[in-house]
Amino acid sequence: MSTPADGDDVPRSLHRAFGLTIRSCLLLPELLPAPAGAEPEVEIVYGSVPKELPDAIARGVRFQVAADKLLLQVDGIARYLVSDGRTITIDRDPAADDDDIKIFLLGSVFGALMHQRGDLVLHGSAIEWDGRCVVFMGASGVGKSTLASALRQKGHAILTDDLCVVRPGDDGTMYAHPGFPQTKLWLDSLKQLDISAKGLRRIRTKLEKRAVSLGDQFVTRPLAMKKLYMLRPHNREEFTLTVLQGPEKFAALKRNTYRFGFLADIEGKAGHFQHALRLAQQVPVAAVQRPSGSFQIGKLVTLIETDLGI
C-alpha cells in the first residue's frame, strides 16, 4: 500500500466524538467540530502499518490484537493500526476513496480505540428520553437505527448510532456519550420512515445505505442511562418484551459488546466486565423480539413507548 505524506504541511482538522477531542489528517465532516484551542486526545495520521503484529495474542478474519494495539486489514481499502487508545495510523490503498476509508474508521477502528481506552462499547443506537438515555442493542440489520430514527420523528433526539460508548461519571453513574451527528439507513428503512433518499449521501459508493444528518436532533452531552433493549427477530408473528434479571442482564451486555473479539487481553476484558456489571446493576435491560419476516416499525415503536410509560 502507498500512503500520502504526513508531514507538517498536511492539514489537520479538530473534531469531537465520544467525549474526546480528535485531530485528524482526514477531514471528518461526519463529526462535530472541536472547540477552538482544544488539546487533542486522539491523533489520526497517515503512515506505514505492518501486515503482521509480531506479538499478537489473538487473530480474527481481518484483525490482530496485541497488548494496546489492534491491526485491522481491509483488502483494497487500508490497513489501520490502533495504538494505546491514542493513535490511529492509516496505511491506505491508492485505489480507495475517502468514503471507503471512513466507513471502517468510524466503525470498527473507533470501536477498537474506545475499547483500548477502557470504555464499555455496545453495539447499539441511543436516543434521549426525558433527559436520560435509552439504548437499542442488537446485531447488524436487526433495526437499531431504524427504531431510533422512528422515535426521533416523535421528538426524541439521537445520542449515537450503532456504536454506543459508556463510561462511569465521577459519582459512578454510567453515562452514554454522544457519537456522530448522523445516522445511517438502508433504502427500505428510509421508505418505512417516509424519508426521501433524494439528496442523501451514500456512505459508500457500492452501498445503498444513506447518511441522514441529525442537525439539532442530536444530543451533544453525556446522558445517564434509563433502559437498554436487546432487539432480536424470531419466527413468530407476535412482539414480545421480557425484562431480564440477574445474570441474564450481564449476558445481554456481553453478547452486545461491539467487536468483543477485540478484547483479547485479560486486562481489557477485566475492565469491560467491571463496567458491564456496574451498568447491569444500575439500569433495567429488556429483550424485545419481533417477527423476522416483516419489521412493522409502528408496532415496535408502540411497544417501546408503552413500556417506557408514554
C-alpha positions in Angstrom: 0.0 0.0 0.0 1.1 3.5 -0.6 0.5 6.3 1.9 0.0 10.0 1.5 2.8 12.1 3.0 2.0 13.0 6.6 4.4 15.8 7.3 3.9 19.3 8.8 2.3 20.5 5.6 -0.6 18.1 5.9 -3.7 20.0 7.2 -5.3 18.6 10.4 -8.8 19.1 11.5 -10.1 19.0 15.0 -13.2 17.1 15.9 -15.2 15.9 18.9 -16.8 12.5 19.4 -17.5 10.2 22.4 -16.2 12.9 24.8 -12.8 13.2 23.1 -11.0 15.8 21.0 -9.7 14.2 17.8 -7.1 15.6 15.5 -7.2 14.0 12.0 -5.3 14.1 8.8 -8.5 13.1 7.1 -11.4 15.6 7.0 -14.3 14.1 9.0 -17.4 16.3 8.4 -19.5 13.4 10.0 -18.1 14.5 13.4 -18.8 17.7 15.4 -16.0 20.3 15.3 -13.9 20.6 18.4 -13.8 23.9 20.4 -11.1 26.2 19.3 -7.8 25.6 21.2 -8.8 22.2 22.5 -5.9 19.8 23.1 -6.2 16.6 21.0 -6.6 13.4 23.0 -6.6 11.2 19.8 -4.5 11.5 16.7 -5.4 10.1 13.3 -2.4 10.1 10.9 -1.2 8.5 7.7 1.7 6.2 8.0 3.2 2.8 7.4 1.3 -0.1 9.0 2.8 -3.6 9.2 1.0 -6.6 7.8 1.5 -8.6 11.0 1.7 -7.8 14.7 4.6 -10.0 15.9 3.3 -10.0 19.4 -0.3 -10.8 18.5 -2.3 -12.6 21.2 -5.4 -13.0 19.1 -6.3 -13.1 15.4 -9.6 -12.8 13.5 -10.5 -12.8 9.9 -9.4 -9.2 9.3 -7.7 -8.2 12.6 -4.9 -9.0 15.0 -4.7 -7.9 18.6 -1.6 -7.3 20.8 -1.2 -5.5 24.1 -2.5 -2.0 23.5 -2.5 -2.5 19.7 -5.0 -3.6 17.1 -4.3 -4.1 13.4 -7.3 -4.1 11.0 -6.7 -5.0 7.4 -9.3 -4.4 4.7 -8.2 -5.6 1.3 -8.4 -2.8 -1.3 -9.1 -0.2 1.4 -6.4 0.2 4.0 -4.6 -1.2 7.0 -5.4 0.5 10.3 -3.2 0.4 13.4 -4.9 1.5 16.7 -2.3 2.1 19.4 -2.6 2.8 23.2 -6.1 4.3 22.9 -4.4 7.5 21.4 -3.3 7.0 17.9 -4.9 5.6 14.7 -2.5 5.1 11.8 -3.9 4.7 8.3 -2.0 3.0 5.5 -4.4 3.4 2.7 -4.7 1.7 -0.7 -4.2 4.2 -3.5 -7.4 3.0 -5.1 -9.6 3.7 -2.0 -11.5 6.9 -1.7 -12.2 8.8 1.5 -15.7 7.2 1.9 -14.1 3.7 1.7 -11.6 4.7 4.4 -14.1 6.3 6.7 -16.7 3.5 6.8 -14.2 1.3 8.6 -12.5 4.2 10.5 -15.8 5.4 12.1 -16.9 1.8 12.9 -14.5 -1.0 13.8 -11.5 1.3 14.2 -13.2 3.7 16.6 -14.7 0.7 18.4 -11.2 -0.6 19.0 -9.9 2.8 20.1 -12.6 3.1 22.7 -12.0 -0.4 24.0 -8.3 0.4 24.4 -9.3 3.5 26.5 -11.2 1.2 28.9 -14.8 2.2 27.9 -17.7 -0.2 27.6 -18.6 -0.2 23.9 -22.0 -1.6 23.0 -23.4 -2.4 19.5 -26.3 -0.1 19.9 -28.1 3.1 18.9 -29.3 5.5 21.6 -32.0 8.2 22.0 -32.8 10.8 24.7 -35.9 10.1 26.7 -36.9 12.5 29.5 -33.3 13.7 29.9 -31.8 10.2 30.1 -30.6 7.7 27.5 -32.4 4.7 26.1 -30.3 2.2 24.1 -31.3 -0.3 21.4 -28.8 -3.1 21.1 -28.5 -5.9 18.6 -26.8 -7.5 15.7 -26.3 -5.6 12.4 -29.6 -5.4 10.4 -31.9 -6.0 13.4 -33.3 -2.5 13.2 -31.5 -0.4 15.8 -31.0 2.7 13.6 -34.5 2.4 12.1 -36.1 2.3 15.6 -34.0 5.2 16.9 -34.9 7.2 13.8 -38.6 6.4 14.1 -38.5 7.7 17.7 -36.6 10.8 16.5 -39.5 11.6 14.3 -41.6 11.6 17.5 -39.3 14.2 19.2 -36.6 12.1 20.8 -33.1 13.3 19.8 -30.4 10.7 18.9 -27.3 10.4 21.0 -25.4 7.8 19.0 -25.9 5.4 16.1 -24.5 1.8 16.0 -21.6 2.4 18.4 -22.6 3.3 22.0 -19.8 4.3 24.3 -20.5 4.0 28.0 -18.3 5.1 30.9 -18.8 6.0 34.6 -19.1 9.5 35.8 -17.3 10.8 38.9 -20.2 9.5 41.1 -20.1 6.0 39.5 -23.2 6.6 37.4 -22.9 5.1 34.0 -23.2 7.6 31.1 -23.6 7.1 27.3 -21.6 9.7 25.3 -22.6 11.4 22.0 -21.1 9.9 18.9 -21.5 11.3 15.4 -24.4 13.7 14.4 -25.7 11.4 11.7 -27.5 8.1 11.4 -27.1 5.6 8.5 -30.2 3.9 7.0 -30.9 1.4 4.2 -33.3 2.4 1.4 -36.1 0.1 2.8 -35.7 1.8 6.2 -36.0 5.2 4.6 -39.2 4.1 2.8 -40.7 2.8 6.1 -39.9 6.1 7.7 -41.2 8.1 4.7 -37.9 9.8 4.3 -36.8 10.7 0.7 -33.4 9.4 -0.3 -33.1 12.3 -2.7 -30.0 14.3 -1.8 -28.8 11.9 0.9 -25.2 10.9 0.6 -24.3 7.2 0.1 -22.0 6.2 2.9 -20.1 4.2 0.3 -20.2 4.0 -3.5 -21.4 0.4 -3.7 -23.8 0.5 -0.7 -27.5 1.5 -0.9 -27.2 3.0 2.6 -27.5 6.7 3.2 -26.3 9.2 5.7 -29.0 11.2 7.4 -27.8 14.4 9.2 -29.3 14.9 12.6 -28.8 18.7 12.9 -30.4 19.9 16.2 -31.9 16.5 16.8 -28.5 15.3 18.0 -27.7 15.2 21.7 -24.3 16.8 22.4 -23.9 16.0 26.1 -23.5 12.7 28.0 -26.7 11.1 29.3 -27.3 8.8 32.3 -28.8 5.5 31.3 -32.6 4.9 31.6 -33.1 1.5 29.9 -31.5 -0.9 27.5 -33.4 -3.0 25.0 -31.9 -6.0 23.2 -33.6 -6.4 19.8 -33.9 -9.9 18.3 -36.0 -11.3 15.4 -37.9 -14.6 15.8 -40.1 -16.9 13.7 -43.4 -16.0 15.3 -45.9 -13.2 14.4 -46.2 -11.6 17.8 -44.0 -9.0 19.5 -42.7 -9.8 23.0 -40.9 -7.9 25.7 -39.2 -9.7 28.5 -37.5 -8.0 31.4 -34.1 -9.6 32.1 -32.9 -10.4 35.6 -29.6 -11.1 37.3 -27.0 -12.9 35.1 -29.3 -12.6 32.1 -28.7 -8.8 32.1 -24.9 -9.2 32.2 -25.0 -11.8 29.5 -27.0 -9.5 27.2 -24.4 -6.8 27.6 -21.6 -9.2 26.8 -23.5 -10.5 23.8 -24.0 -7.0 22.5 -20.5 -5.7 23.1 -19.2 -4.1 19.9 -16.5 -6.4 18.3 -16.0 -8.4 21.5 -13.1 -10.2 19.8 -11.1 -7.0 20.0 -10.9 -7.5 23.8 -8.3 -10.2 23.6 -6.1 -9.3 26.6 -7.1 -10.2 30.1 -6.7 -6.7 31.4 -9.0 -5.3 28.7 -11.7 -7.9 29.5 -11.5 -7.2 33.2 -12.2 -3.5 32.7 -15.0 -4.4 30.3 -16.6 -6.8 32.7 -16.4 -4.3 35.6 -18.3 -1.6 33.5 -20.8 -4.1 32.2 -21.5 -5.4 35.7 -22.0 -1.8 37.0 -24.3 -1.0 34.2 -26.3 -4.2 34.8 -26.7 -3.2 38.4 -27.9 0.3 37.7 -30.1 0.0 34.6 -33.0 -2.3 33.6 -32.5 -4.4 30.5 -35.2 -6.0 28.4 -35.3 -8.4 25.4 -37.6 -7.4 22.6 -38.5 -10.0 19.9 -40.2 -9.1 16.7 -41.3 -11.1 13.6 -38.4 -11.8 11.3 -40.5 -11.6 8.2 -41.7 -8.0 8.5 -40.3 -5.1 10.5 -43.6 -3.4 11.4 -41.9 -0.3 12.8 -45.2 1.2 14.0 -45.9 -1.7 16.3 -42.3 -1.8 17.6 -42.5 2.0 18.4 -45.8 1.5 20.3 -44.3 -1.4 22.3 -41.3 0.7 23.4 -43.5 3.8 24.1 -45.8 1.7 26.2 -43.0 0.1 28.2 -41.4 3.5 28.9 -44.8 4.9 30.0 -45.6 7.5 27.4 
